[in-house]
């Protein structure tokens, strides 16, 4: 009889510890599955341990409080009870980590069974309505931006139909900026033209590549030429230099802008007429000149680095821009060409007439709307042009 009593006293604490361990694992499994579905990543192990310990602690505290309230509890727990509680906490922490991993696996398997390629597609409807993210699904067809280098076909294929997530409570403008930044940083896209509706849906998307090479940076009427020369020490791109032949009779050949120098080879930006005076077999001496302001090149460099671009729009009769003012457009009008000539920086109250050609600076999406409004009738043009 004493042996049965000893076994009973041993089995009871062990069963209690095992039960609390299983309970911790079950709770962690459920929370791990929800965490994976909600945050699209595995629950951190620290959080899983906290869930396991919290489950055991909540159960023990509740049981002890009920026993004390009903009058059946001991003032001080026995040594066996203390050991059982400590073991339950240890095994509960381990079960919490294991349960979180099981929940993560169940969530992944559930997505795989539905045939989805990414978890985003399955939870997008949930997080769009009650989650902490705003989901944005890119169109299946992505256009190229006019006037920009085309994006690689592989990049457009990887982005077509892709679902991206962003923080909630973003305005349409903020969401568009976040989308453009995401595409530039993560996918190497140079320029983004996107129309996003009030519901967060991408109605139009066009991409442009990054401008590469020296050609796009050359002002009109200039060319780049590589010659053998000896630029001054510390001379760098952007320095204004004079190109002289060597002795015995030095002669100035051209004035150029130094773009690069590697060893005894220098790349110069010179006028197209002066380029014919340079001998590819000769060696020249470069004389660095004081810095001169180059407003045209600085403006070109700033414009290339910005999201805005320059566009030319001709106003048709009866269009939405017929009779509009420069200040009423959501773009910067830098010049207006008429039969009388070119008017730079028109006043805000300058009224446009049919036949006027506008030179505007704006983001590609706004420029596209202005171009449409310049040809469409006032009734069918986009209402947000003005």
C-alpha positions, -999 to +999 in steps of 0.1 A: +000+000+000+029+023+008+044+016-026+012+026-044+010+058-024+046+067-033+039+060-070+007+081-068+026+110-051+053+108-079+029+105-108+008+134-098+036+161-099+049+146-132+015+147-148+010+182-137+044+193-152+036+174-184+002+190-186+015+225-182+042+218-208+016+206-233-006+236-226+023+260-232+032+243-264-004+245-276-008+282-268+026+290-285+015+270-316-017+290-320+001+323-315+029+313-337+005+305-365-013+338-361+020+357-359+032+342-391+000+350-409-001+385-396+035+396-397+048+373-425+078+362-403+085+336-376+077+346-340+110+356-323+123+330-298+123+355-270+086+362-275+080+324-277+098+318-244+077+346-229+045+330-241+055+297-226+065+312-193+034+334-193+011+304-199+026+284-170+026+314-147-010+323-155-022+288-148-003+284-115-013+318-102-049+312-111-049+277-095-032+290-063-055+319-060-086+296-063-072+272-037-065+300-013-099+315-019-116+282-013-096+274+017-079+243+004-045+257-003-014+255+019+002+285+034+036+274+021+039+250-008+057+217-002+091+209-016+076+186-042+052+214-054+080+239-057+101+215-077+071+207-099+065+244-106+101+251-114+102+221-138+069+233-154+085+268-160+116+252-176+097+228-198+070+255-206+097+278-220+111+250-242+076+241-253+069+277-262+098+278-286+088+244-301+052+255-304+061+287-322+081+268-347+052+243-352+028+272-357+052+288-382+053+256-402+015+251-401+011+286-415+036+280-443+020+246-452-014+262-453-002+288-478+015+261-499-017+240-500-036+269-515-011+271-544+000+307-537+036+317-545+038+341-516+022+346-482+012+381-492-014+370-516-033+349-491-033+374-463-037+405-484-075+407-479-071+403-442-044+429-436-060+453-460-091+455-437-080+447-402-042+443-403-015+467-395-003+469-431-016+484-464-013+460-492-005+473-528-008+449-557+011+460-588-005+458-622+001+427-644+013+450-672+040+476-665+047+503-692+080+520-701+084+557-694+089+579-724+122+597-725+139+573-701+160+542-705+138+511-704+139+488-674+152+453-679+124+428-689+134+405-660+127+433-636+093+441-650+084+404-650+094+401-613+073+431-604+042+423-625+013+413-602+036+415-571+020+424-538+039+448-516+030+459-480+033+493-464+024+509-431-012+518-425-027+553-423-007+567-453-022+593-476-023+586-513+007+609-519+027+593-491+018+558-504+030+568-539+063+581-525+068+550-504+061+528-535+085+548-557+112+546-530+107+509-526+110+502-563+141+524-566+159+509-536+150+473-538+147+468-576+172+493-591+145+513-609+155+548-618+121+565-622+086+556-613+053+570-628+023+556-608-013+565-604-028+553-571-065+555-564-081+565-531-085+528-521-047+522-526-050+504-559-023+510-585-042+521-616-012+528-637+025+520-634+054+529-657+091+525-650+123+541-663+159+530-659+187+549-643+206+572-666+241+558-672+271+569-691+285+603-700+263+611-729+232+623-709+254+647-689+268+665-719+253+699-728+239+705-762+266+711-788+294+694-769+311+660-772+334+639-751+369+632-763+397+611-747+432+626-752+467+620-738+473+649-714+488+657-679+460+673-658+471+692-627+475+674-594+441+669-577+423+680-608+389+663-610+357+660-629+341+694-635+373+715-636+375+740-665+408+735-684+426+749-714+441+724-738+476+734-750+500+717-774+535+710-761+568+727-770+585+739-790+556+762-800+528+758-774+494+767-788+460+767-772+437+743-790+405+745-770+388+752-737+371+721-722+357+706-691+376+678-675+353+648-669+378+621-658+415+613-657+432+579-655+469+580-658+479+601-688+445+597-704+419+625-698+383+626-709+373+661-719+339+677-728+346+701-756+326+719-782+318+699-813+338+724-835+369+723-812+369+685-811+381+684-847+413+703-836+424+676-813+450+651-826+444+616-813+482+608-815+494+640-798+500+647-761+486+679-746+491+700-715+461+709-695+459+743-677+433+744-649+412+776-648+394+792-619+360+779-612+332+795-632+295+791-624+279+767-648+242+773-643+232+751-672+252+721-661+242+725-624+205+727-634+209+696-656+226+677-628+199+687-602+171+678-626+186+644-634+188+636-597+152+647-590+120+629-596+108+657-618+115+660-656+110+686-683+081+682-708+068+702-737+030+706-740+012+723-769-023+735-761-051+726-784-082+746-790-111+737-767-089+716-744-090+718-706-059+741-706-075+766-731-080+796-708-062+781-679-036+801-659+000+792-650-008+794-613-038+771-617-017+741-628-001+716-605+032+719-624+059+745-627+057+764-660+092+777-668+085+791-703+057+797-729+064+798-766+040+818-788+042+833-822+057+864-806+086+846-790+095+828-758+082+841-724+102+828-695+088+822-660+052+835-668+033+852-641+007+831-622-022+850-638-008+843-673-037+829-694-029+802-720-044+803-754-046+776-782-012+772-800+008+781-769+037+757-762+044+752-725+077+740-710+069+725-677+088+707-649+068+681-630+068+645-619+060+621-648+026+613-635+016+649-633+032+657-667+012+629-683-021+644-669-011+678-682-003+664-717-037+647-718-055+678-706-038+699-734-054+677-761-086+665-745-118+686-743-126+703-710-154+679-703-133+647-707-100+659-692-088+647-658-104+668-631-073+671-609-051+689-636-058+723-622 
